[in-house]
Amino acid sequence: MKNPPLDPDVADAAPTEQILTAYDEQHVVTYIRLLQADSEGAEWTEVAWVVLHIDAEREPDRARRAYQSHLARAKWLTEQGRLLRGNGSK
């Protein structure tokens, strides 16, 4: 995997495929930032703004959906997808 962009634009919803996608590879940093914010108990609206660049005051439904889907994807990737844990072959 090439070095992922540090702050890529995000889609309104993260992928749901049960395989790693090019989108996932491009958004590794986004997923890490979401997981870190979640572990620190950050307010979702602030995370949506800072990490996803979606204003929850102007677009609350879109911001909530994007936040929830990307956080769920980040958790899936760490638990099942192995993207953030490495590929497991050492």
Secondary structure as a PSIPRED ss2 file (coil, helix, strand):
# PSIPRED VFORMAT (PSIPRED V4.0)

   1 M C   1.000  0.000  0.000
   2 K C   1.000  0.000  0.000
   3 N C   1.000  0.000  0.000
   4 P C   1.000  0.000  0.000
   5 P C   1.000  0.000  0.000
   6 L C   1.000  0.000  0.000
   7 D C   1.000  0.000  0.000
   8 P C   1.000  0.000  0.000
   9 D C   1.000  0.000  0.000
  10 V C   1.000  0.000  0.000
  11 A C   1.000  0.000  0.000
  12 D C   1.000  0.000  0.000
  13 A C   1.000  0.000  0.000
  14 A C   1.000  0.000  0.000
  15 P C   1.000  0.000  0.000
  16 T C   1.000  0.000  0.000
  17 E C   1.000  0.000  0.000
  18 Q C   1.000  0.000  0.000
  19 I C   1.000  0.000  0.000
  20 L C   1.000  0.000  0.000
  21 T C   1.000  0.000  0.000
  22 A H   0.000  1.000  0.000
  23 Y H   0.000  1.000  0.000
  24 D H   0.000  1.000  0.000
  25 E H   0.000  1.000  0.000
  26 Q H   0.000  1.000  0.000
  27 H C   1.000  0.000  0.000
  28 V H   0.000  1.000  0.000
  29 V H   0.000  1.000  0.000
  30 T H   0.000  1.000  0.000
  31 Y H   0.000  1.000  0.000
  32 I H   0.000  1.000  0.000
  33 R H   0.000  1.000  0.000
  34 L H   0.000  1.000  0.000
  35 L H   0.000  1.000  0.000
  36 Q H   0.000  1.000  0.000
  37 A H   0.000  1.000  0.000
  38 D H   0.000  1.000  0.000
  39 S H   0.000  1.000  0.000
  40 E C   1.000  0.000  0.000
  41 G C   1.000  0.000  0.000
  42 A C   1.000  0.000  0.000
  43 E C   1.000  0.000  0.000
  44 W H   0.000  1.000  0.000
  45 T H   0.000  1.000  0.000
  46 E H   0.000  1.000  0.000
  47 V H   0.000  1.000  0.000
  48 A H   0.000  1.000  0.000
  49 W H   0.000  1.000  0.000
  50 V H   0.000  1.000  0.000
  51 V H   0.000  1.000  0.000
  52 L H   0.000  1.000  0.000
  53 H C   1.000  0.000  0.000
  54 I C   1.000  0.000  0.000
  55 D C   1.000  0.000  0.000
  56 A C   1.000  0.000  0.000
  57 E C   1.000  0.000  0.000
  58 R C   1.000  0.000  0.000
  59 E C   1.000  0.000  0.000
  60 P H   0.000  1.000  0.000
  61 D H   0.000  1.000  0.000
  62 R H   0.000  1.000  0.000
  63 A H   0.000  1.000  0.000
  64 R H   0.000  1.000  0.000
  65 R H   0.000  1.000  0.000
  66 A H   0.000  1.000  0.000
  67 Y H   0.000  1.000  0.000
  68 Q H   0.000  1.000  0.000
  69 S H   0.000  1.000  0.000
  70 H H   0.000  1.000  0.000
  71 L H   0.000  1.000  0.000
  72 A H   0.000  1.000  0.000
  73 R H   0.000  1.000  0.000
  74 A H   0.000  1.000  0.000
  75 K H   0.000  1.000  0.000
  76 W H   0.000  1.000  0.000
  77 L H   0.000  1.000  0.000
  78 T H   0.000  1.000  0.000
  79 E H   0.000  1.000  0.000
  80 Q H   0.000  1.000  0.000
  81 G H   0.000  1.000  0.000
  82 R C   1.000  0.000  0.000
  83 L C   1.000  0.000  0.000
  84 L C   1.000  0.000  0.000
  85 R C   1.000  0.000  0.000
  86 G C   1.000  0.000  0.000
  87 N C   1.000  0.000  0.000
  88 G C   1.000  0.000  0.000
  89 S C   1.000  0.000  0.000
  90 K C   1.000  0.000  0.000
